[in-house]
Amino acid sequence: MNKKRILSIIMIMVMVCAMAAAGCGKKEEATEKKEEPKQEETKKEEADKAEPEKAEEPAVTEAKDTNKTKLDDADIEALKASIADSIKKEYLEPNNIAAEDFSWPEVNSHCWIYFNLLREDYISKEFLDINEELVVNEVPGSPEKEIVEATVTGLTNWYEASGVDNYEYFHDATIILTKEEITSIDVAAAK
């Protein structure tokens, strides 16, 4: 008889806990629903106060070009400038290195495998909607790691600022952007 009593008490406690948890969940949902309109209204009011003239004008969104698939000379120069800028901001400035003292890793260095992995990771996330963690078995040591990461940042920053939205355009950049082409970028001469 004691076993039945203990089992009954445990079952009652489990049911009470489950009901309390279910009730708390509903209360949180109701609170969240009530807060959302207030946040939207507050944001709208702040936007109206900050820029009353723009509130009356229709919103203009810049359309991305989905037809451009090949880089022209201006695109290539912009790409190289973006990489040089990224090297300066992401690697040279934080490490107090003068642009004149910068040198690229050797073309036959294994760090370019890391570059390819980072580039492929960007492609999978940007174009294939694959958001898995990048697994890298061999990361180059410093400074090659930082240089490669800054180079990929320059590539992705250039693409995102290009106004083009398609894989073929990005892929054309990666074909043009060989190791030899990257290492020919004169970071010191770039503006």
Residue pairs with C-beta under 8 A, 6 or more apart in sequence:
47 55
48 55
62 163
64 163
64 164
64 165
65 163
65 164
65 165
66 164
66 165
66 166
67 166
68 164
68 166
68 169
69 166
69 168
69 169
69 172
70 168
70 169
70 172
71 79
71 169
71 172
71 173
71 176
75 162
75 173
76 176
78 158
78 162
79 154
79 155
79 158
79 173
79 176
79 177
80 185
80 190
81 190
81 191
82 154
82 155
82 157
82 158
82 161
83 150
83 151
83 154
83 155
83 158
83 182
83 185
84 154
84 185
84 186
84 187
84 190
85 154
85 190
86 150
86 151
86 153
86 154
86 157
87 102
87 147
87 150
87 151
87 154
87 185
87 187
88 99
88 187
88 190
89 150
90 146
90 149
90 150
90 153
91 97
91 102
91 143
91 146
91 147
91 150
92 98
92 99
92 102
92 187
95 143
95 146
99 187
99 188
99 190
100 188
102 187
102 188
104 147
104 182
104 183
104 185
105 111
105 112
105 140
105 144
105 147
105 148
105 183
107 179
107 180
107 183
109 140
109 144
110 138
110 140
111 140
111 144
111 145
111 147
111 148
112 148
112 179
113 138
114 136
114 138
114 139
114 140
114 144
114 145
114 148
115 148
115 151
115 152
115 179
117 134
117 136
118 134
118 148
118 149
118 152
119 152
119 155
119 174
121 134
122 152
122 155
122 156
123 167
123 170
124 130
124 132
125 131
126 156
126 170
127 167
127 170
139 145
140 148
151 182
155 173
155 174
155 177
158 173
159 169
159 170
159 173
162 169
